[in-house]
Amino acid sequence: MGRADDGRAAFWAGPLPQAVATVGASTAGLTGERAAALLREHGPNRVDAGARRGWRLLLSQFTSPIILILIAATLLSMAVGDLIDGTIILAIVAASGGLGFWQEHAAGRAVDALQARVRVDTEVIRDGREVSVPVEEVVVGDLVVLRAGDVVPADCRIVEAERLQVDQAVLTGESFPVPKSDDPSPPDAELTARGNALWMGTHVASGTARAVVMRTGRDSTFGAVSRRVASRPASTGFQRGLTRFGLLLVRIMVVLLVGIFVANLLLHRPVIDSLLFSLALAVGLTPQMLPAIVAVSLSAGARAMAAHRVIVKRLEVIEDFGAMTVLLTDKTGTLTAGTVTLTGCLSVDGEPDAEVARLARLNAGLQRGFPNPVDTAIMRGQPPADPGTRIAEAPYDFTRQRLSLLVRDGDEPILVTKGALRAVLDVCATARTAAGTVPLDEVRERVLRRFAALSDQGDRVLGLAVRAMPGVTAVAVADEREMTLVGLLAFQDPPRADAAAAIRRLADMGVTVRLVTGDNRHAARHVAASVDLAGEPLVGADLAACPDDQLPERITDVTVFAEVDPLQKERILTALRQRGDVVGFLGDGINDAPALHAADVGISVDTAVDVAKQAAAIVLLDKNLDVIADGIRLGRRTFTNTLKYIRVNTSASFGNVVSMSIAALLLPFLPLLPRQVLLLNFLSDIPYTTLSTDYADAEQIQHPRTVDVRTIRRFMLVYGSISIAVDLLVLGALRWWWHVSTDVFRAAWFVQFTATEIIALLVLRSNRSFLRSRPSAALAGTGLLLITVTVALPFSPLSAPLGLAALPPVVLAALAAVTLVNVAANETAKHVVPPDPTVARRVPRP
């Protein structure tokens, strides 16, 4: 059989029985008992690239360079005799990491439970019967049955195939499906040349096949690719914004870290103490809880969306969902009711014709491709009749837009072809009329006028043609020629009653809905007008003629695209993204997979074909634009709450670090001990973990928003400066007015820093005044509890090991007064520099 480049058996080479025998299987499939044993032995058929669980997730909480340096310096401090200080620091670092782990772990479990609601199944032969099993339960040796629209569940060797074409773009980038067969391939053949092999993650574009599973999960070719790309940078707009924000903090942190450390050395302070203090400040400036806050916010958003029948498969797209400015959608089921009905089987002359109905039923009833609403409507709309005998099939594909069945109808085989009218006319030479069979050119214009008239009424119109094929037992696409047009099939799918209102609702939220369909321009125009989408359709031929560099401008005001193919859908989407739009794409068909992959937010439905559900980041349990609007609103709430952490934590940390840096130069002692700095960071971080429960003001979720580093920087400088001014005011009063001891000074600053950051979160979470935009009960309750704990610590048995001392009543009263001054200053500053400048200041009218 030979070996592949990676040393593994080249299962695509050599005779089929020999290849299948290497995995202990046969071409007859497995028994249920054997499959269950293999599943227990080898585990589920999953890739799980990049997933962090258990110990990996826990260890990841301590892998940042700053934390590792801090731990090393602490261990060095303990080695030279400072055991108590080092132990406390390590305990605080461990507690902070444990908090992050607990938050992320809980969020991950919640998301796993939600994603289990969207299941992709595959057909296998078990105990001699065809059964449906979850893809995760497919094992090596299974005999899988594949049809158009199915995702290939594992690496397989083809046993038999009929007109099989497979889209391998997920592995090769190739846009067009490739033919597959059961013919052996050379052992050294390139992946794209292994015509008898199917690869996990690819999908069947047309035709059918049976294949034996040879490799599953992480052993598959797709698994190897997934491992290589698992560490690639995140690509969502929100994550790119977080990356820019992180780089900003790194620059600030490096300057402060080096400056503070050098300044302390120049003041002849101990090297270890100076290093620990500098590192503790650097930790304070580092948003350690950001991964946990983001994970918790996203998982909470996903749970809220699930309650609105929106299942999020990839959490990172939630913020992009909220930032979406354009939604591209097909019409079936979103703008229309999704109930396709056969309304006419017409002769070429336009009269109802029973023979056209009978031939249509032969074509629809005997095809073995993917189930579709058109064939379902044909079978439902016609009385039972002799089903005929299927001989062979040229399956439907989206390039030629036709489906042909070679059937035995009476004594001789005939080829019955159904498809898009223009595609059927392309292979016809004659037409059957009441006056007899005539050259097609005599009736072409009349047929096209009837087609346009029906389409203008909202009908979808297909052509039906036949050709006698005496003595033929096989059929190819090339046989679709010299055919006779016998009639037209008309279908109705009425507009949804709620579609126009949903489109207006999305428009009010800043999201433009654009219709993208492969249907003809007349039907597209009718549906668009019925749901208040104005404008003349731009058709695929015009798109093809438009250069890429001109396309973004050309489609600026286009709301309806008709007669487009799958690659043109992707091209439209790319052009909109080049204009700066955040683009969502809603699709549920095989031909929608490329656009679903390319979109910022790929959206499908639970009833979609497997490949569409796999490609989508979000799956709707109801195909309804109102459901999407609900999801966008929740996505914006999630984004808003995450941004609250970024803004407030950054400004508070910046203010704290600058204040302590100045104090370190003015005082003959460190203003706070390293363990105190770490403890206040830990305590002030806890309320942030409840941000996912917080409310968002109406204006904060009214329009699409993205992470803007410039506004974060301005927020940090303005509100951080207020914090610095208050800190230095307290420093002056403690040091030069009350002349307190070192421990009292540190206790006062510890209480003030922790309390003011928590209160800043409650005040600066909204552009509105604190009294007009109240926080959630969980956020307010946690914040007040932590303030109480902070004030109590200097009076507790922990005060001595923490280096704190009881605060005199006059100092406590002064701190309370200063806190009120801080609140007033922040509220006043809101009128000049709003905390959230990307939203309107006034609440929109209902």
VENMOKA-V545328 format. One line per field, one symbol per residue. ss: DSSP state (@ for helix, = for strand, . for the rest). phi: phi as a letter, one per 20 degrees, with the letter a starting at -180 (. if undefined). Layout:
ss = ???
phi = ???
This chain:
ss = ..=.....=......@@@@@@........=.@@@@@@@@@@@...........@@@@@@@....@@@@@@@@@@@@@@@...@@@@@@@@@@@@@@@@@@@@@@@@@@@@@@@@@.....======..======@@@.....====....=...=============.@@@@.....===..........@@@...==....=============.@@@.@@@@@@@@@.......@@@@@@@@@@@@@@@@@@@@@@@@@@@@@@....@@@@@@@@@@@@@@@....@@@@@@@@@@@@@@@@@@..===..@@@@@@@@@..====......=....=======....=.@@@@@@@@@@@@@......@@@@@@@@........======.......========..=========@@@@@..======..====@@@@@@@@@@@@@@@@@...=========........@@@...==========..=...@@@@@@@@@@...=====....@@@@@@@@@@.......==@@@@@@..@@@@@@@.....===...@@@@@@@@@@@@@....====...@@@@@@@@@..=====....@@@@@@..===....@@@@@@@@@@@@@@@@@@@@@@@@@@@@@@@@@@@@@@@@@@.......@@@@@@@@@@@@@@@@@@@@....@@@@.......@@@@@@@@@@@@@@@@@@@@@@@@@@@@@....@@@@@@@@@@@@@@@@@@@@@@@............@@@@@@@@@@@@@@@@@.....@@@@......@@@@@@@@@@@@@@@@@@@@@@................
phi = .ncefenefefedmfggfffffdmcbeendeffffffffffdnfecelfmfdblfffffffcdfgffffffffffffffeoefffffffffffffffffffffffffffffgfffffddddcececlmdecdcggfefcgofeedccgnfefeafcdfebbcleccedgfddnffdfdfcbeffdffeffgfdefddddgnfbeeancacbefdbclfefffffffffefefffdfgfffffffffffffffffffgfffffffffemegffffffffffffffeefgeggffffffffffffffffemcdeecgfegffgfegdcdebfefndedfmdfcfdaddffendgbffffffffgfffdfdfffbffffffffecfgbgfmcfdbbdffbeeembcccececnedfcdddcrggfffffdddcbecfeoecggffcgffffffgfffffenfedddcccbfcfmecbccgfffbledfdrcddcdcffffeffffffffffendeececbeffffffffffffdmeeoefeegffffeefgfdfgffegdedcdcldegffgffgfffffffnfeddcdbcdgfeggfffeffcecccfeffgffffffecceecebffffffffgffffffgfffgfgffffffffffffgfffffeedebffcfgfffffffffffggffeffefedfgffdfcfbcfdffffffgfffffffffffffffgfffeddelffgffgffffgfffffffffgffeefbfffgfeceffffffffffffffffffgfdefefffemdcgefgffgfffffffffffffffffgfecggcfedffeffff
